């Protein structure tokens, strides 16, 4: 049985896994979580009542959480590109940067987006301001960290970059990366030029009207 990925192309965490799959040309069947395929969402909920995605099914095994899915792919379906280095210290740095992009880029970005979906009287202005401050702090840290680097860790594309690509993509739409952060802008551009990332971005284009803050006419 082929791999099945329950996912939506516009989801940043789904794109994170899709990029990993595309990097190694790993065959899989996409179980699209969309109104056009309601049975897929019903099966997702039956398998994972939390109903968060992506979800990877491999025969009798199933895996939740994007980072864990990518770790599993490397163990069970390795390809020519190793997304987690064999050197333990380098692997630890990859996982550290993976957590950085998840917690300090994606989480505040999604806080702002989800707040915009609330009714006006229930919005959390303090929480949004805090999220914007956290993004500014994260951009500044990343600007310094990227000095002399092409990719997040050890000049090789890794799990950390799989997450950085969609998270920085949407973060710049949500809270624009200041022009003074030239390394961050250059890194984001390198990510978007990578074939696996470009494919994920292009597959999500038909759904850009879903972005509640309004998708900019770029990227």
C-alpha positions in Angstrom: 0.0 0.0 0.0 1.3 3.4 -0.9 1.7 6.2 1.6 -1.4 8.3 2.1 -1.1 11.9 3.2 -4.2 13.6 4.6 -3.5 17.2 3.9 -4.5 20.5 2.3 -2.1 22.2 -0.1 -2.6 25.7 1.5 -1.7 24.6 5.0 1.8 25.6 6.0 2.3 22.4 8.1 1.1 20.3 5.2 3.5 22.1 2.9 6.3 21.3 5.3 5.7 17.6 4.8 5.0 18.0 1.0 8.4 19.7 0.6 10.1 16.7 2.3 8.2 14.2 0.1 9.1 16.2 -3.1 12.7 16.5 -2.1 13.1 12.8 -2.4 10.5 12.1 -5.0 8.7 9.8 -2.5 5.5 8.4 -4.0 2.3 9.0 -2.0 -1.4 9.5 -2.5 -2.8 12.8 -1.4 -6.1 12.5 0.6 -7.3 16.1 0.0 -9.0 17.6 3.0 -11.5 19.8 1.1 -15.2 20.3 0.8 -15.0 18.4 -2.5 -13.8 15.2 -0.6 -15.8 15.1 2.7 -15.0 11.4 3.2 -11.4 12.2 3.6 -12.0 14.5 6.5 -14.3 11.9 8.1 -11.6 9.3 7.9 -9.0 11.8 9.3 -11.2 12.3 12.3 -11.8 8.6 12.8 -8.1 8.0 12.8 -7.1 11.1 14.8 -9.9 12.7 16.8 -7.9 15.9 17.4 -8.6 16.4 13.6 -5.3 18.3 13.0 -3.4 17.7 9.8 -1.2 16.5 8.1 -1.6 12.9 8.9 0.5 10.2 7.2 -0.8 6.6 6.9 1.6 3.9 6.0 -0.2 0.5 6.1 -1.0 -0.2 9.7 1.0 2.8 10.9 0.0 6.4 11.1 1.9 9.4 12.2 0.8 12.9 13.2 2.7 16.2 13.5 4.8 17.4 10.5 8.2 17.1 12.1 7.5 13.5 13.3 6.2 12.6 9.8 9.4 13.8 8.2 11.5 11.9 10.8 9.5 8.8 10.0 10.0 9.2 6.3 13.7 9.3 6.8 13.6 6.1 8.8 11.1 4.1 6.8 11.3 5.6 3.3 14.7 7.1 2.9 15.7 8.9 -0.3 18.9 10.3 -1.7 18.6 13.5 0.4 18.9 13.0 4.1 16.9 15.7 5.8 18.3 14.9 9.2 22.2 14.7 9.4 23.8 11.5 10.6 26.1 13.5 12.8 24.3 13.7 16.2 25.3 17.3 16.9 24.3 18.5 13.5 21.0 16.6 13.8 20.4 18.4 17.2 21.0 21.8 15.5 18.5 20.8 12.8 15.9 19.9 15.4 16.6 23.1 17.3 16.0 25.2 14.2 13.0 23.2 13.4 11.5 24.1 16.8 12.5 27.7 16.2 10.6 28.0 13.0 7.6 26.1 14.5 7.4 28.0 17.8 8.7 31.5 17.0 7.7 32.1 13.3 4.7 29.9 12.7 3.0 30.1 16.1 2.9 34.0 16.3 2.0 34.2 12.6 -1.0 31.9 13.1 -2.0 33.8 16.2 -2.4 36.9 14.1 -4.3 35.1 11.3 -6.7 33.3 13.7 -7.4 36.5 15.6 -8.5 38.1 12.3 -11.2 35.4 11.9 -12.8 36.3 15.2 -15.9 38.5 15.5 -14.7 42.1 16.1 -15.9 42.2 19.7 -13.9 39.0 20.6 -10.5 39.9 19.2 -7.4 40.0 21.3 -5.5 43.1 20.5 -2.9 42.5 23.2 -2.3 38.9 22.0 -1.8 40.2 18.4 0.6 42.9 19.5 2.6 40.3 21.5 2.7 38.0 18.4 4.0 40.8 16.2 6.7 41.6 18.7 7.7 38.0 18.8 7.9 37.9 15.0 10.1 41.0 15.0 12.4 39.4 17.7 12.5 36.1 15.7 13.4 37.9 12.5 16.2 39.8 14.2 17.6 36.6 15.8 17.4 34.8 12.4 19.1 37.7 10.7 22.2 37.3 12.9 22.1 33.5 12.8 22.1 33.3 9.0 25.4 35.1 8.7 27.6 33.0 6.4 24.8 30.3 5.9 23.0 29.2 2.8 20.5 26.9 4.5 19.5 26.7 8.2 22.2 24.2 9.2 25.5 23.1 7.8 24.9 24.4 4.3 22.6 21.5 3.4 18.8 21.5 3.0 17.2 19.8 6.0 14.1 19.3 8.1 14.6 22.8 9.4 14.3 24.3 5.9 11.2 22.3 5.1 9.5 24.2 7.9 11.2 27.5 7.3 9.9 27.7 3.7 6.1 27.8 4.4 6.4 29.6 7.7 8.5 32.5 6.4 6.4 32.5 3.3 3.2 33.2 5.3 4.9 35.2 8.0 6.0 37.8 5.5 2.4 38.1 4.3 1.2 38.5 7.8 3.8 40.7 9.4 6.2 41.9 6.7 9.8 41.2 7.2 11.6 44.5 7.6 13.9 45.4 4.6 16.8 45.8 7.0 16.7 42.0 7.6 18.5 41.4 4.3 19.7 37.9 5.2 16.2 36.8 6.1 14.8 38.1 2.8 17.6 36.4 0.9 17.0 33.1 2.7 13.3 33.3 2.0 14.0 33.9 -1.6 16.4 30.9 -1.8 13.8 28.7 -0.2 11.1 29.9 -2.7 13.4 29.2 -5.6 14.0 25.6 -4.5 12.0 23.2 -6.8 10.3 21.3 -4.0 9.2 24.5 -2.4 8.1 26.1 -5.6 6.0 23.0 -6.4 4.3 23.3 -3.0 3.7 27.0 -3.4 2.3 26.6 -6.9 -0.1 23.8 -5.9 -1.5 26.1 -3.2 -2.1 29.0 -5.6 -5.7 28.1 -6.3 -6.5 28.5 -2.6 -5.0 31.9 -1.9 -8.4 33.4 -1.5 -8.6 31.5 1.8 -6.0 33.8 3.4 -8.1 36.0 5.7 -5.7 38.9 5.7 -5.7 39.0 1.9 -2.9 37.4 -0.1 -0.5 39.9 -1.6 0.0 40.0 -5.4 3.5 38.5 -5.2 5.4 35.3 -4.5 
